[in-house]
Amino acid sequence: MAFLGRDSLCNLHLLDLASRLGRPAAPTEMEPQLVGAFEGRRLAGVLSLRPSLVLDSWVEEAMLDAWTPFLEVVPTGLMKSGWDGVTSLWERMALRGRNCLLDRGETAYVLTTEQIVKPELPSGANVRTAVEADLGELVDAARASLREEGRPDPFEIDPPGFRRWVSGRLPRARVVEMDGQVLFAGYADVRRPEGWLVQGVYTFPHARRRGFAAAGMSAICHEAFTAGADHVQLAVVNGNLEAERLYERLGFEPFARLRTVLFQ
């Protein structure tokens, strides 16, 4: 934790995974698995193998060489980290015959308390924590988001399993509703004092450009800072100009270039 905490902004996801090592995983979650690269007894690098591949921000070529054999135990998965590290690691995986299902660039954005902008909540709308009654709409939102990103839809293979996965994220989900209908959803998947990581942000098409996403994200950020978080961060797929403009209006600033590879 001390090693990763030297760069908590770029290592936030790994900090969260490391903090859960040795703790019983929830029924719908995969237990984290991390491996280290050592120089003698000194920890020099950290890589998450499960639930996804995440590299620490100081990754070096020698570390990637040491980690490559461990990748054989990962049959399929998602790799998301800094652009250079993922590029070097994926070159090694491709040489071993791994296939790429999705390859995209993203920009990581960060918001601090000094930057926060709070827009007006649209009249009649309400922001709240998701509840079990929202599950159907959240499943629809998750599936639609995956399709828009060009990713496979796990629901088509295992509907009950996908519903259990979304259900397990309900405590981390925040929604904007109006007239009893969920219009926006976002997940505070990492909630630590060092920062909150927001993922799975989705606004249903008929509710876009009406202020619901801005209100929902602002509410999540306000909750994070009230809880004592140092910052809030998220990632935007390259080319999603509408999302970039939204987050920049709210005060977010870019801080890193990421690469995401879905492989098998």
Buried (B, 14 or more C-beta within 10 A) or exposed (E): EEBBEEBBBBBBBBBBBBBBEEEEEEEBEEBBBBBBBEEEEEBBBBBBBBBBBBBBBBBEEEBBEBBBEEBEEBEEBBBBBBEEBBEBBBEBBEEEEBEEEEEBBBBBBBBBBEBBEEBEBBEEBBBEEBEEEBBEBBBBBBBBBBEEEEBEEBBEEEEEEBBEBBBEBBEBBBBBBBEEEBBBBBBBBBBBEBBBBBBBBBBBEEBBEBBBBBBBBBBBBBBBBEEEBBBBBBBBBBEBEEBBEBBBEBBBEBEBBBBBBBBE
